[in-house]
Every structure is written in structure tokens, then in C-alpha cells.
Amino acid sequence: MKKAILGRKLGMTQIFTEEGKVVPVTVIEAGPCAVIQKKTVESDGYDAVQVAFEDMREKLANKPVKGHFEKAGVSLKKFVREFKFENCADYEIGSEIKVDVFAEGEKVDVQGISKGKGFQGTIKRWNQHTGPKTHGSKFHRAPGSMGAASDPSRTFKNKRMPGHMGNVKTTVLNLEVVKVMPEKNVLLIKGGVPGPNKGLVQIRNSVKA
């Protein structure tokens, strides 16, 4: 059964297993997420559940947004996302999705916006080699040859070149839920997840587990 929740990445730490092994984990404050709308095939052409996360000040919302939340009977929220569940009919408007939908040992996919690195060269962006550092070559971090001069006398699409790096939607697959803390709305997930601390993340059950 598909399930998902929104959360904020709080940072990383480590915990110890009963065998004394160190496990690096990412701490995520997940939910509670309020169900504010149900999309159906009859009215919208597809089945989905619209959920909202994290309270928002009233002055930051315009009239259409306020009306949307008032209709659902839910306080104003910052983030709104849709999830296509198989059992959309089981969700009630105004109900909450909490962190305990996931269990310890479960595999999940975590999606977020990666850290922005600005404009970067090919060495940092694509892991390419540097030039020789000695003997006065004066060629250290330049991109190098772009292509043949006569044939095809151009560079091909998707050639790895300097440019904007990071700040894109990224998903890390098959991460393990190490611990669920319902009383604090916290998930501990093994390994790193995309984005900076306090960044918004989506946690879904794994598609490849």
C-alpha cells in the first residue's frame, strides 16, 4: 500500500545498535499532515489526496488560499502537496497523516531540493580531472577541448560543461527507517537525504524495495 508524508530535515546524528555498531541517521520532523482535499476520477480525472504541512501565519495567505483551508476545516498551512494513493477513498478531509504510518526497518524514498552550489566548473560539477600542476603548464582547472574543429565543428547536446550546480529536485532511493518517534513526530532514517537542514522533504515508501 502506498503511503507518504511531508517533513523537514533537522540534521544528522548517529545512534548505536544493540551490537554496538554506529549507524549514521538523518533526523526528520515528519507531519502531522492534514488532508485538505480529495481528487476523484469523476471530478478531476484522477484519484489523489491533497495534504498540507506546517502552520502558516494568517497575514501570509490570500483569500483563495484561506477559503480552500476553511472549506476543509483545517488551519492555514505553508506546504501543500498531492499524493496518489491506492486507497484515496479511505482518507477523510480534515484527518491527519502522522509519522507512525511508517515502521522501523521499512524502506523509503526521500525527495528534496538539493543544496545549491552556484556556477561551478567541470572539476567540481562533473568530477573531471585537473591538468598537470607542475612544469609551467598553466593548465589546471580549465574545461579543455570542446570538440573537433572541422567535424562536427560544434559541441553535442548534453556535453558536460561549467554551469549551475545543485538546487534541483533529487530523490534518494531505498533508505531504511531506523526509528519512529510518534511522540515527537520524528523519523530517523539511515544515511543522508537531499537538501539543507530545515529543507522540506517528501518521504514515500520505496518503489524498488
C-alpha positions as CSV (number, residue, x, y, z in Angstrom):
1,M,0.0,0.0,0.0
2,K,1.3,3.4,-0.9
3,K,1.9,6.0,1.8
4,A,3.7,9.3,2.1
5,I,4.3,12.2,4.4
6,L,5.9,15.7,4.3
7,G,8.6,16.7,6.8
8,R,11.6,18.9,7.5
9,K,15.2,17.8,7.6
10,L,16.6,18.7,11.0
11,G,20.1,17.4,10.6
12,M,22.3,14.3,11.1
13,T,23.5,12.4,14.1
14,Q,24.4,8.8,14.9
15,I,22.9,6.1,17.0
16,F,24.2,2.7,18.3
17,T,22.7,-0.7,17.6
18,E,22.4,-3.4,20.3
19,E,25.5,-4.9,18.8
20,G,27.4,-1.6,19.4
21,K,27.6,-0.6,15.8
22,V,27.4,3.1,14.8
23,V,24.6,4.0,12.4
24,P,24.6,7.5,10.8
25,V,21.0,8.8,10.6
26,T,19.1,11.8,9.3
27,V,16.6,13.3,11.7
28,I,13.4,14.4,10.0
29,E,10.4,16.1,11.7
30,A,7.6,14.4,9.7
31,G,4.0,15.6,9.9
32,P,1.4,15.7,11.1
33,C,0.0,16.4,7.7
34,A,-3.7,17.4,7.3
35,V,-5.8,16.1,4.4
36,I,-7.4,19.2,2.8
37,Q,-8.9,17.8,-0.4
38,K,-9.7,14.5,-2.2
39,K,-9.3,14.4,-6.0
40,T,-11.6,11.9,-7.8
41,V,-11.8,10.5,-11.3
42,E,-15.4,11.8,-11.6
43,S,-14.5,15.5,-10.8
44,D,-10.7,15.7,-11.6
45,G,-9.9,12.8,-13.9
46,Y,-7.6,11.1,-11.3
47,D,-7.6,9.9,-7.7
48,A,-5.3,11.7,-5.3
49,V,-5.2,13.1,-1.8
50,Q,-4.1,16.7,-1.2
51,V,-2.2,17.2,2.1
52,A,-0.8,20.2,3.9
53,F,2.1,20.6,6.4
54,E,3.4,23.2,8.9
55,D,1.3,26.1,10.2
56,M,1.3,29.4,8.5
57,R,0.5,33.0,9.7
58,E,-2.8,34.3,8.5
59,K,-1.3,37.5,7.0
60,L,0.8,35.4,4.6
61,A,-2.3,33.8,2.9
62,N,-4.5,35.4,0.3
63,K,-8.3,35.0,0.1
64,P,-8.4,31.9,-2.2
65,V,-5.9,30.1,0.0
66,K,-7.9,30.9,3.1
67,G,-11.1,29.8,1.5
68,H,-9.5,26.5,0.5
69,F,-8.4,25.7,4.0
70,E,-11.7,27.0,5.6
71,K,-13.6,24.6,3.3
72,A,-11.6,21.7,4.7
73,G,-11.9,22.9,8.3
74,V,-8.1,23.0,8.6
75,S,-5.8,25.8,9.9
76,L,-3.6,27.5,7.4
77,K,-0.5,25.6,6.3
78,K,2.6,26.5,4.3
79,F,3.1,23.5,2.1
80,V,0.5,21.7,0.0
81,R,1.3,18.5,-2.0
82,E,-0.7,15.8,-3.7
83,F,-0.1,12.0,-3.3
84,K,-1.7,9.3,-5.4
85,F,-2.6,6.6,-3.0
86,E,-4.4,3.3,-3.9
87,N,-6.9,3.8,-1.1
88,C,-7.7,7.5,-1.5
89,A,-11.3,6.8,-0.6
90,D,-10.2,5.8,2.9
91,Y,-8.9,9.3,3.8
92,E,-11.3,11.8,5.3
93,I,-10.9,15.6,4.8
94,G,-9.6,17.1,8.0
95,S,-7.9,13.9,9.1
96,E,-4.2,13.7,9.8
97,I,-1.3,11.6,8.4
98,K,1.2,11.0,11.2
99,V,4.7,9.7,11.4
100,D,3.5,6.3,12.7
101,V,2.3,5.3,9.2
102,F,5.9,4.1,8.8
103,A,7.5,1.3,10.8
104,E,11.1,0.6,11.8
105,G,13.0,-1.4,9.2
106,E,10.8,-0.2,6.4
107,K,12.4,1.0,3.1
108,V,11.5,4.6,1.9
109,D,12.4,7.1,-0.8
110,V,13.2,10.6,0.3
111,Q,12.8,13.6,-2.1
112,G,14.1,17.1,-1.5
113,I,15.7,20.1,-3.2
114,S,19.5,19.6,-3.3
115,K,21.9,22.2,-1.9
116,G,22.6,25.0,-4.5
117,K,26.3,25.3,-5.4
118,G,26.0,28.3,-7.8
119,F,28.1,28.4,-11.0
120,Q,30.7,25.7,-10.9
121,G,33.5,24.4,-13.2
122,T,33.7,20.9,-14.7
123,I,36.0,19.6,-12.0
124,K,33.6,20.3,-9.2
125,R,30.4,19.8,-11.2
126,W,31.3,16.6,-13.2
127,N,34.3,15.3,-11.3
128,Q,36.7,15.7,-14.2
129,H,40.5,15.6,-13.9
130,T,42.7,18.6,-13.4
131,G,45.6,19.5,-15.6
132,P,49.2,18.9,-14.6
133,K,50.1,21.1,-11.6
134,T,53.8,21.5,-12.4
135,H,56.3,22.4,-15.2
136,G,54.6,25.6,-16.0
137,S,51.7,24.1,-17.9
138,K,49.4,26.9,-16.8
139,F,46.5,24.5,-17.4
140,H,44.9,23.4,-14.1
141,R,41.1,23.7,-13.9
142,A,40.1,24.7,-17.4
143,P,37.5,22.5,-19.2
144,G,39.9,21.6,-22.0
145,S,39.0,20.7,-25.6
146,M,35.3,21.2,-26.6
147,G,35.3,19.1,-29.8
148,A,36.8,18.7,-33.2
149,A,37.4,21.9,-35.3
150,S,36.2,20.5,-38.7
151,D,34.0,17.6,-38.0
152,P,31.4,18.1,-36.5
153,S,32.6,21.7,-35.9
154,R,30.2,22.1,-32.9
155,T,29.6,20.6,-29.5
156,F,27.0,18.0,-28.9
157,K,24.0,18.5,-26.7
158,N,24.4,17.5,-23.0
159,K,28.2,17.9,-23.1
160,R,29.5,18.2,-19.6
161,M,30.5,21.9,-19.2
162,P,30.6,24.5,-16.5
163,G,27.2,25.8,-15.3
164,H,24.7,26.0,-12.5
165,M,25.1,23.1,-10.0
166,G,22.6,21.9,-7.4
167,N,19.2,23.4,-6.3
168,V,17.3,20.7,-8.2
169,K,14.7,18.1,-7.1
170,T,16.5,15.0,-6.0
171,T,15.4,11.6,-4.8
172,V,17.4,9.1,-2.8
173,L,16.0,5.6,-3.1
174,N,15.8,2.6,-0.7
175,L,16.7,4.3,2.6
176,E,15.9,2.4,5.9
177,V,13.7,3.8,8.6
178,V,15.8,3.1,11.7
179,K,13.5,4.6,14.4
180,V,10.0,6.1,14.6
181,M,9.2,8.5,17.4
182,P,5.5,9.3,17.3
183,E,5.5,11.4,20.5
184,K,7.9,13.9,18.8
185,N,6.8,13.4,15.1
186,V,10.3,12.4,14.3
187,L,11.8,9.8,11.9
188,L,15.4,8.6,12.0
189,I,16.4,7.5,8.5
190,K,19.7,5.7,7.8
191,G,22.1,7.7,5.7
192,G,21.9,11.2,4.1
193,V,18.9,12.8,2.4
194,P,18.8,15.7,-0.1
195,G,18.8,19.3,0.8
196,P,20.0,21.6,3.6
197,N,18.9,21.5,7.3
198,K,15.3,22.8,7.6
199,G,14.6,21.9,4.0
200,L,11.3,20.4,3.0
201,V,11.3,16.6,2.2
202,Q,8.8,14.1,0.9
203,I,9.0,10.6,2.4
204,R,7.4,7.8,0.4
205,N,7.5,4.0,0.7
206,S,10.2,2.7,-1.7
207,V,9.4,1.8,-5.3
208,K,12.3,-0.6,-5.5
209,A,12.3,-2.4,-2.1
